[in-house]
């Protein structure tokens, strides 16, 4: 836990009073250590990005990866693939089947990945509403992969993910990335793309791979998390 309340306020460009209010309302991912509130930087950035909040531009700086071109959502989805009729009668079973079906290098420990995905859901549901969830590790870095992977999975039956809108989930967008920068960028692009009526409709109708990629490719994707 590497951020204090003051550090979190500086990162999110808000007052410390606002941070305390969010803590009391249980809106922000915070921890209590030795009587002090602490925050995980990666979790905080992801939380802010998923809500399209402004953050300090330097928050996304990663010198070792800044020169690496960011992938498009289309490229990452082509790499991760689309799964139809993913089985499972409850959340953890669905996540287990998802992990088993992911296109991952042999060196990735799938059992460990499943555990961290479940731990992330226990911390706070990744259900974003409208029957969609975005499962990913609590600390969104997977160093065993060389490029980000976005996998779209359609469930055989709706599953309770504890989403904020109370609706069951039947569509998963899994995001796995070797860097925080790429993860946040893809999360931003996904959030932006799901606001596009044509793309959202195609996804909800479980369109073919070609239809989904075409609808996604028609969206102008110019969002960067460093420019909220």
C-alpha positions in Angstrom: 0.0 0.0 0.0 2.2 2.8 -1.3 -0.1 5.9 -1.2 -1.3 8.0 1.7 -4.5 10.1 1.6 -2.5 13.1 0.6 -0.8 11.1 -2.2 -4.2 9.7 -3.4 -5.6 13.2 -3.5 -2.7 14.5 -5.6 -3.0 11.5 -7.9 -6.7 12.1 -8.5 -6.6 15.9 -8.5 -9.1 16.2 -5.7 -9.0 17.4 -2.1 -8.1 15.2 0.9 -11.6 16.0 2.1 -13.0 14.4 -1.0 -10.9 11.3 -0.5 -12.1 10.9 3.1 -15.7 11.3 1.9 -15.2 8.5 -0.7 -13.7 6.3 2.0 -16.6 6.8 4.3 -19.0 6.1 1.4 -16.9 3.0 0.6 -16.6 4.1 -3.0 -12.8 4.0 -3.3 -10.5 1.0 -2.8 -8.7 1.8 0.5 -7.0 -0.1 3.3 -6.5 0.6 7.0 -2.9 -0.1 8.1 -1.6 0.8 11.5 -4.4 3.4 12.0 -3.7 5.1 8.6 -5.6 4.8 5.3 -3.4 3.5 2.5 -4.0 2.9 -1.2 -2.6 0.6 -3.9 -1.5 2.9 -6.8 -2.5 0.4 -9.6 -5.9 -0.2 -8.0 -6.5 3.5 -7.6 -5.6 4.3 -11.2 -7.8 1.6 -12.5 -10.6 2.8 -10.3 -10.3 6.3 -11.6 -9.9 5.2 -15.2 -13.0 3.0 -15.2 -15.0 6.0 -14.0 -13.4 8.3 -16.6 -12.0 10.6 -13.9 -9.2 13.1 -14.3 -5.8 12.1 -12.9 -2.4 13.7 -12.8 -0.7 13.1 -16.2 2.5 11.8 -14.6 0.5 9.0 -12.9 0.7 6.9 -16.1 4.4 7.4 -16.7 6.3 4.2 -17.0 9.7 5.0 -18.4 10.6 1.5 -19.3 7.5 1.1 -21.5 6.6 4.6 -22.6 8.3 4.2 -26.0 6.4 1.0 -26.7 3.3 1.7 -28.9 0.0 1.0 -27.2 -2.1 -1.7 -28.8 -5.6 -1.0 -30.1 -8.6 -2.7 -28.6 -9.2 -4.4 -31.9 -5.6 -5.8 -31.9 -5.9 -7.1 -28.4 -9.3 -8.7 -29.0 -7.9 -10.4 -32.1 -5.1 -11.7 -29.9 -7.3 -12.8 -27.0 -10.2 -14.2 -29.1 -13.9 -14.6 -28.7 -15.5 -17.5 -26.8 -19.1 -18.5 -27.4 -21.3 -20.5 -24.9 -18.9 -20.4 -22.0 -20.4 -22.8 -19.3 -20.8 -22.4 -15.6 -23.6 -22.2 -13.1 -22.0 -19.7 -10.7 -19.3 -17.0 -10.8 -16.3 -18.9 -9.8 -17.1 -21.8 -12.1 -17.5 -19.4 -15.0 -14.1 -17.8 -14.1 -12.5 -21.3 -14.0 -13.8 -22.2 -17.4 -12.7 -18.8 -18.7 -9.1 -19.3 -17.5 -9.0 -22.7 -19.0 -10.0 -21.4 -22.4 -7.7 -18.3 -22.5 -5.0 -18.2 -25.1 -2.0 -18.1 -22.7 1.6 -19.1 -22.9 2.5 -22.4 -21.2 4.4 -20.7 -18.5 1.4 -18.9 -17.1 0.1 -20.5 -13.9 -3.6 -20.8 -14.7 -4.4 -22.0 -11.1 -2.8 -18.9 -9.7 -4.5 -16.7 -12.3 -7.9 -18.1 -11.3 -7.2 -17.3 -7.6 -6.3 -13.7 -8.3 -9.4 -13.3 -10.5 -11.6 -14.6 -7.8 -9.8 -12.4 -5.2 -10.5 -9.4 -7.4 -14.2 -10.2 -7.5 -14.2 -10.6 -3.7 -12.6 -7.2 -3.3 -15.2 -5.5 -5.6 -17.3 -6.8 -8.5 -16.0 -6.1 -12.0 -19.6 -6.1 -13.2 -20.0 -2.7 -14.9 -23.7 -3.0 -15.6 -25.9 -3.9 -18.6 -25.0 -7.6 -18.2 -21.2 -7.0 -18.7 -18.2 -7.8 -16.4 -14.5 -7.1 -17.0 -12.6 -9.7 -14.9 -8.9 -9.0 -14.4 -6.2 -9.5 -11.8 -6.3 -7.2 -8.8 -2.9 -5.8 -9.8 -3.4 -5.8 -13.6 0.1 -7.1 -14.6 0.9 -10.5 -16.1 4.6 -10.5 -16.9 4.4 -14.0 -18.6 2.6 -12.5 -21.6 4.4 -10.4 -24.2 1.3 -8.4 -25.4 -2.1 -7.5 -23.9 -4.9 -9.9 -24.4 -8.6 -9.0 -24.4 -11.0 -12.0 -24.5 -14.7 -11.6 -25.1 -16.8 -14.5 -23.7 -20.5 -15.1 -24.0 -22.0 -17.2 -21.2 -24.4 -20.0 -21.7 -26.6 -18.6 -18.9 -26.7 -15.3 -17.0 -24.6 -15.3 -13.8 -24.8 -13.2 -10.6 -21.6 -11.2 -10.4 -22.8 -8.7 -7.8 -22.9 -5.9 -10.4 -23.8 -2.5 -9.1 -27.0 -2.4 -11.2 -28.1 -5.7 -9.7 -28.4 -7.4 -13.2 -26.9 -10.8 -13.9 -23.9 -11.0 -16.2 -23.8 -12.8 -19.5 -20.9 -11.1 -21.3 -17.2 -11.0 -20.1 -14.4 -8.9 -21.4 -11.2 -10.2 -19.8 -8.2 -7.9 -19.9 -4.7 -9.3 -19.2 -1.6 -7.1 -19.8 2.1 -7.1 -19.0 2.1 -3.4 -18.1 -0.2 -1.1 -16.1 0.0 1.5 -18.9 -1.5 -0.9 -21.5 -4.1 -2.2 -19.0 -5.4 1.3 -18.3 -5.4 2.3 -21.9 -7.4 -0.8 -22.9 -9.8 -0.3 -20.0 -10.4 3.3 -21.2 -10.9 2.2 -24.8 -13.3 -0.6 -23.8 -15.3 1.9 -21.6 -15.4 4.3 -24.5 -16.4 1.6 -27.1 -19.2 0.3 -24.9 -20.8 3.7 -25.2 -21.1 3.2 -28.9 -24.7 2.0 -29.7 -23.7 -0.1 -32.8 -20.9 -1.9 -31.0 -22.9 -2.5 -27.8 -25.9 -3.8 -29.8 -23.6 -6.2 -31.8 -22.1 -7.5 -28.5 -25.5 -8.0 -26.9 -26.8 -9.9 -29.9 -23.7 -12.1 -29.8 -22.6 -11.2 -33.3 -20.1 -13.2 -35.2 -16.4 -12.6 -34.8 -16.4 -10.6 -38.1 -19.4 -8.5 -37.0 -17.9 -7.7 -33.6 -14.5 -6.8 -35.0 -16.0 -4.7 -37.7 -18.2 -2.8 -35.3 -15.2 -2.2 -33.0 -13.0 -1.1 -35.9 -15.6 1.5 -37.0 -15.2 3.3 -33.7 -12.6 6.1 -33.5 -10.4 5.0 -30.6 -8.3 7.9 -29.6 -8.6 7.8 -25.8 -5.4 7.8 -23.7 -5.6 7.5 -19.9 -3.0 10.3 -19.6 -5.4 12.7 -21.3 -8.7 12.1 -19.5 
